């Protein structure tokens, strides 16, 4: 029998502003605007000797700390988010969480109020 593989997930939220210099000069993406974001981080793997894949409390703290970096700020001002697409926001979270959680398997960033979502499989 193979060892069971589990996936645990925590969610955090943040609000931030951004603009994207893309398209015609009068395109709505170019105007400064904000969104409420939700981000999920998942860690996948076998249960460790402690009985879990990773400590959910530690994942929660780490995820919320990264969300706090972005909360109520201008995403464009962050290194790596100069063009703050959902894809780049996923990478931003992955880059910060992966050193502590080597089993990080997925990051999902969404803007629930407008029905948009991006998933990064790692």
C-alpha angles and dihedrals in degrees: 000000000000122000113264116252118214133192122206125191137196128187133211134176136214139170121224144158129233146155132206120213095216134122128010120351093256096047114133092233089067093061119088108256139152141230140191107239133199121199129192125194121195129194119198132195147087120309110273123225088273087063099252139083091235136339105276091206091055091047090049093051094046094047093048091048091057091045088051090056088062101034115120092354139110107265092206089067092063120092108251093022100073084120098034104201121158087253093057092045088055090052091047091058094042093052091053098043102040097075091059097034109040089176091061102142108168143017120193121189119186142174098212097186091062099032098245126140140165127194127199115200112204 
